[in-house]
Amino acid sequence: MLRPRETYLLEKWDRKCAYCDAENIPLQIEHIESRARGGSNRASNLTLACEPCNQRKNSSSALEMSFPYGMKAEIDAEKGQVVKLSVKRKEVAS
C-alpha cells in the first residue's frame, strides 16, 4: 500500500517522470533541489523521476536539468524501461 506522500506525488506529477514525461515505468521519489545543495524533504521539494533521469540529475538542480523542458524518453514497452533520453526542444514561434 502506498504512503500518503507517495500517493500525493503520483497525483501531482501525473504518474510521469518530471524530467522526460516517461510513464508506465517504475518512478523514484527525487529531490528538485538536492539534499547536497540544502534541499529539504518537504513535499514541495519532491518530484518523481525515472531511474535514468534520477541518475543523470545526480546532485544537479532541476534548473540545470532544463526542468521543465528537460528530456524526452523513448521507452521499451516490453521491458517497461527507458532505452534512450534526448533533450526536448522548445517550440519557437516563427
N, CA, C and O of each residue as an XYZ file, in Angstrom:
376
protein
N       0.840     -1.181      0.000
C       0.000      0.000      0.000
C       0.891      1.253      0.000
O       1.896      1.321      0.708
N       0.500      2.223     -0.800
C       1.270      3.463     -0.896
C       1.047      4.352      0.311
O      -0.042      4.404      0.882
N       2.111      5.052      0.683
C       2.007      6.034      1.756
C       1.363      7.302      1.207
O       1.394      7.523     -0.003
N       0.774      8.151      2.073
C       0.125      9.380      1.600
C       1.049     10.264      0.764
O       0.605     10.844     -0.226
N       2.320     10.380      1.140
C       3.241     11.222      0.384
C       3.426     10.679     -1.031
O       3.454     11.452     -1.989
N       3.554      9.356     -1.173
C       3.726      8.746     -2.495
C       2.476      8.952     -3.349
O       2.577      9.270     -4.534
N       1.321      8.774     -2.759
C       0.065      8.986     -3.474
C      -0.053     10.430     -3.939
O      -0.452     10.689     -5.074
N       0.294     11.373     -3.064
C       0.257     12.787     -3.395
C       1.178     13.095     -4.580
O       0.776     13.793     -5.511
N       2.406     12.580     -4.550
C       3.356     12.851     -5.627
C       2.922     12.221     -6.950
O       3.088     12.826     -8.009
N       2.377     11.027     -6.895
C       1.875     10.394     -8.119
C       0.774     11.240     -8.761
O       0.739     11.409     -9.980
N      -0.112     11.760     -7.936
C      -1.188     12.614     -8.456
C      -0.641     13.945     -8.962
O      -1.013     14.397    -10.045
N       0.228     14.566     -8.195
C       0.776     15.882     -8.546
C       1.521     15.834     -9.873
O       1.394     16.753    -10.682
N       2.293     14.781    -10.110
C       3.141     14.687    -11.303
C       2.537     13.773    -12.367
O       3.243     13.317    -13.266
N       1.234     13.504    -12.270
C       0.503     12.719    -13.284
C       1.131     11.361    -13.581
O       1.049     10.860    -14.703
N       1.756     10.774    -12.567
C       2.357      9.438    -12.700
C       3.386      9.374    -13.819
O       3.537      8.347    -14.479
N       4.101     10.498    -14.028
C       5.123     10.598    -15.071
C       6.422     11.123    -14.469
O       6.421     11.784    -13.431
N       7.522     10.816    -15.139
C       8.801     11.408    -14.774
C       8.705     12.908    -15.027
O       8.280     13.330    -16.102
N       9.091     13.703    -14.056
C       9.006     15.160    -14.185
C       9.997     15.702    -15.210
O       9.840     16.834    -15.670
N      10.998     14.935    -15.574
C      12.039     15.419    -16.480
C      11.843     14.974    -17.918
O      12.156     15.733    -18.836
N      11.337     13.773    -18.146
C      11.216     13.265    -19.523
C       9.805     12.806    -19.878
O       9.571     12.356    -20.999
N       8.872     12.911    -18.950
C       7.474     12.510    -19.167
C       7.270     11.017    -19.362
O       6.194     10.601    -19.791
N       8.276     10.195    -19.058
C       8.103      8.746    -19.159
C       6.988      8.314    -18.211
O       6.869      8.824    -17.097
N       6.188      7.381    -18.666
C       5.113      6.856    -17.820
C       5.020      5.354    -17.989
O       5.603      4.777    -18.907
N       4.279      4.731    -17.089
C       4.106      3.275    -17.075
C       5.419      2.533    -16.858
O       5.603      1.417    -17.342
N       6.328      3.167    -16.124
C       7.580      2.540    -15.715
C       7.789      2.878    -14.244
O       7.147      3.795    -13.732
N       8.671      2.159    -13.554
C       8.918      2.494    -12.155
C       9.492      3.915    -12.021
O      10.373      4.318    -12.780
N       8.979      4.650    -11.052
C       9.427      6.014    -10.785
C      10.006      6.089     -9.384
O       9.597      5.351     -8.487
N      10.961      6.987     -9.208
C      11.615      7.175     -7.921
C      11.282      8.565     -7.388
O      11.148      9.519     -8.155
N      11.151      8.670     -6.070
C      10.977      9.980     -5.449
C      12.329     10.673     -5.480
O      13.346     10.086     -5.111
N      12.334     11.920     -5.921
C      13.568     12.640     -6.185
C      13.447     14.065     -5.669
O      12.367     14.655     -5.702
N      14.553     14.612     -5.193
C      14.566     15.995     -4.700
C      14.779     16.966     -5.854
O      15.720     16.805     -6.631
N      13.914     17.975     -5.976
C      14.075     19.002     -7.006
C      15.371     19.762     -6.742
O      16.213     19.885     -7.631
N      15.528     20.260     -5.546
C      16.804     20.847     -5.110
C      17.444     19.787     -4.221
O      16.913     19.458     -3.160
N      18.567     19.263     -4.646
C      19.153     18.109     -3.961
C      19.458     18.392     -2.492
O      19.685     19.536     -2.098
N      19.459     17.342     -1.706
C      19.816     17.455     -0.283
C      21.257     17.971     -0.159
O      21.570     18.726      0.761
N      22.125     17.563     -1.080
C      23.523     18.003     -1.047
C      23.649     19.518     -1.209
O      24.649     20.114     -0.808
N      22.624     20.131     -1.801
C      22.629     21.583     -2.005
C      21.675     22.295     -1.054
O      21.314     23.452     -1.269
N      21.275     21.595     -0.010
C      20.444     22.213      1.017
C      18.952     22.041      0.829
O      18.168     22.646      1.561
N      18.540     21.230     -0.134
C      17.120     20.981     -0.356
C      16.501     20.199      0.789
O      17.179     19.426      1.466
N      15.216     20.407      0.999
C      14.517     19.757      2.111
C      13.810     18.483      1.655
O      13.787     18.154      0.469
N      13.236     17.778      2.623
C      12.409     16.606      2.347
C      10.930     16.964      2.260
O      10.078     16.077      2.220
N      10.622     18.251      2.231
C       9.220     18.681      2.139
C       8.642     18.265      0.796
O       9.363     18.183     -0.198
N       7.358     18.005      0.767
C       6.688     17.576     -0.462
C       6.877     18.590     -1.593
O       6.923     18.211     -2.764
N       6.984     19.866     -1.251
C       7.166     20.898     -2.283
C       8.525     20.794     -2.975
O       8.717     21.387     -4.037
N       9.470     20.053     -2.396
C      10.790     19.871     -2.989
C      10.970     18.465     -3.562
O      12.084     18.081     -3.918
N       9.910     17.715     -3.653
C       9.988     16.345     -4.154
C       9.249     16.215     -5.478
O       8.241     16.880     -5.715
N       9.765     15.357     -6.320
C       9.125     15.058     -7.593
C       9.329     13.577     -7.884
O       9.857     12.841     -7.050
N       8.914     13.147     -9.056
C       9.103     11.774     -9.488
C      10.037     11.759    -10.680
O       9.941     12.619    -11.555
N      10.935     10.798    -10.723
C      11.870     10.670    -11.831
C      12.064      9.196    -12.161
O      12.063      8.338    -11.278
N      12.232      8.919    -13.460
C      12.614      7.566    -13.843
C      14.081      7.383    -13.437
O      14.788      8.360    -13.188
N      14.520      6.152    -13.376
C      15.890      5.896    -12.920
C      16.944      6.601    -13.770
O      17.860      7.201    -13.209
N      16.851      6.554    -15.125
C      17.883      7.255    -15.908
C      17.940      8.756    -15.631
O      19.032      9.315    -15.527
N      16.796      9.417    -15.508
C      16.800     10.855    -15.212
C      17.334     11.121    -13.807
O      18.097     12.063    -13.598
N      16.937     10.299    -12.855
C      17.409     10.483    -11.486
C      18.923     10.317    -11.418
O      19.600     11.088    -10.739
N      19.457      9.323    -12.112
C      20.904      9.116    -12.116
C      21.608     10.245    -12.863
O      22.670     10.703    -12.441
N      21.022     10.691    -13.966
C      21.631     11.767    -14.750
C      21.647     13.072    -13.958
O      22.618     13.826    -14.010
N      20.568     13.331    -13.227
C      20.472     14.569    -12.457
C      21.473     14.564    -11.315
O      22.119     15.577    -11.046
N      21.604     13.426    -10.641
C      22.513     13.289     -9.514
C      22.270     14.418     -8.521
O      21.170     14.501     -7.975
N      23.236     15.289     -8.260
C      23.017     16.375     -7.306
C      22.828     17.723     -8.010
O      22.886     18.773     -7.370
N      22.603     17.692     -9.329
C      22.319     18.924    -10.060
C      20.975     19.479     -9.612
O      20.157     18.755     -9.042
N      20.751     20.742     -9.866
C      19.437     21.307     -9.594
C      18.504     20.964    -10.749
O      18.959     20.605    -11.835
N      17.219     21.074    -10.517
C      16.243     20.832    -11.574
C      16.464     21.806    -12.727
O      16.299     21.437    -13.890
N      16.830     23.025    -12.421
C      17.089     24.021    -13.459
C      18.261     23.586    -14.344
O      18.223     23.782    -15.559
N      19.289     23.002    -13.750
C      20.427     22.512    -14.525
C      20.036     21.340    -15.425
O      20.719     21.058    -16.409
N      18.957     20.668    -15.096
C      18.435     19.571    -15.921
C      17.450     20.111    -16.956
O      16.781     19.329    -17.631
N      17.351     21.421    -17.090
C      16.441     22.085    -18.024
C      14.979     21.878    -17.665
O      14.108     21.955    -18.532
N      14.704     21.618    -16.405
C      13.330     21.464    -15.951
C      12.620     22.802    -16.125
O      13.215     23.805    -15.731
N      11.423     22.925    -16.666
C      10.525     21.832    -17.029
C      10.649     21.339    -18.460
O       9.852     20.498    -18.874
N      11.622     21.829    -19.242
C      11.743     21.387    -20.633
C      12.398     20.025    -20.703
O      11.926     19.141    -21.418
N      13.462     19.851    -19.981
C      14.095     18.567    -19.707
C      14.357     17.634    -20.861
O      14.799     18.046    -21.934
N      14.080     16.381    -20.626
C      14.457     15.305    -21.522
C      13.212     14.640    -22.108
O      12.108     14.774    -21.580
N      13.414     13.932    -23.193
C      12.357     13.130    -23.808
C      12.801     11.677    -23.722
O      13.938     11.351    -24.061
N      11.919     10.818    -23.275
C      12.267      9.409    -23.111
C      11.687      8.558    -24.225
O      10.565      8.782    -24.679
N      12.467      7.583    -24.656
C      11.959      6.528    -25.513
C      11.903      5.284    -24.632
O      12.891      4.917    -23.997
N      10.734      4.640    -24.601
C      10.514      3.532    -23.673
C      10.330      2.229    -24.426
O       9.591      2.162    -25.408
N      11.013      1.191    -23.954
C      10.812     -0.160    -24.455
C       9.592     -0.704    -23.727
O       9.666     -1.033    -22.543
N       8.474     -0.798    -24.428
C       7.213     -1.199    -23.803
C       7.266     -2.608    -23.227
O       6.660     -2.875    -22.189
N       7.984     -3.512    -23.889
C       8.076     -4.888    -23.395
C       8.839     -4.967    -22.087
O       8.457     -5.703    -21.178
N       9.925     -4.200    -21.996
C      10.742     -4.221    -20.786
C      10.262     -3.224    -19.748
O      10.618     -3.331    -18.575
N       9.451     -2.248    -20.169
C       8.961     -1.236    -19.239
C      10.073     -0.362    -18.694
O      10.078     -0.021    -17.512
N      11.030      0.008    -19.567
C      12.130      0.843    -19.105
C      12.549      1.821    -20.193
O      12.291      1.615    -21.379
N      13.201      2.888    -19.755
C      13.694      3.896    -20.676
C      14.903      3.335    -21.411
O      15.813      2.791    -20.785
N      14.918      3.464    -22.737
C      16.044      2.976    -23.524
C      16.880      4.116    -24.102
O      18.032      3.905    -24.481
N      16.313      5.322    -24.174
C      17.055      6.455    -24.713
C      16.483      7.751    -24.170
O      15.267      7.919    -24.088
N      17.371      8.669    -23.799
C      16.979     10.013    -23.386
C      17.542     10.998    -24.391
O      18.691     10.880    -24.818
N      16.715     11.982    -24.771
C      17.198     13.057    -25.633
C      16.628     14.361    -25.126
O      15.603     14.375    -24.444
N      17.291     15.462    -25.459
C      16.856     16.781    -24.970
C      15.599     17.209    -25.705
O      15.525     17.126    -26.931
N      14.594     17.675    -24.934
C      13.394     18.230    -25.536
C      13.747     19.568    -26.152
O      14.580     20.301    -25.620
N      13.134     19.881    -27.243
C      13.352     21.171    -27.891
C      12.177     22.100    -27.583
O      11.021     21.681    -27.619
N      12.478     23.352    -27.284
C      11.435     24.340    -27.066
C      10.789     24.688    -28.406
O      11.455     24.738    -29.440
N       9.485     24.926    -28.362
C       8.783     25.401    -29.552
C       9.158     26.869    -29.764
O       9.133     27.666    -28.826
N       9.499     27.209    -30.980
C       9.849     28.593    -31.288
C       8.853     29.125    -32.302
O       8.668     28.542    -33.370
N       8.204     30.245    -31.959
C       7.224     30.847    -32.868
C       7.942     31.406    -34.080
O       9.011     32.004    -33.955
N       7.360     31.213    -35.250
C       8.005     31.736    -36.462
C       7.416     33.056    -36.889
O       7.846     33.629    -37.890
